[in-house]
Amino acid sequence: MNIYLRPLREEDALVSYRWRNNPAIWKLTGNKPNAIVTPEIETNWIREVLNKTDQRRFAICVEGSDEYIGNAQLTGIDRGTAEFHIFIGEEKYWGQGIGTKATKFVVEIGFKLLGLREIYLFVNKKNVAAVKAYLNCGFLIDGCSESRIKMVVHNGE
């Protein structure tokens, strides 16, 4: 399946608010909402984060149908480094390698367009599929805590 990235847009909130309320998505990830997220709450959140200059946020879309299925972002962009985050919100697309493709796209954007030297992430130790995907994208394990692994990839240019 082919995907593409586009900038996240305010109107994406009308889809993504549903993902915020799906406990299956947050089972192996972080930053779980602590209350029900409404379209209005999600719209306000997207509006706020899109105005931040130290972040680049992308919608993951299916080529051909243009279906918006997830988010990927670089946050905390500072002095050549950034933190990577991703999730596929539409469950029917889980396990199809889309996260790996999207990760590779974002890493390329970070290094080639944004001039980053390093991209890092934190992943739940129990999320074995994600760890494997990140390793396939060139990330290396850079440290561990009781519950999560820090991984990093450096610009090879």
Secondary structure, 3 states (H helix, E strand, C coil): CCEEEEECCHHHHHHHHHHHCCHHHHCCCCCCCCCCCCHHHHHHHHHHHHCCCCCEEEEEEECCCCCEEEEEEEEEEECCEEEEEEEECCHHHCCCCHHHHHHHHHHHHHHHHCCCCEEEEEEECCCHHHHHHHHHCCCEEEEECCCEEEEEEECCC
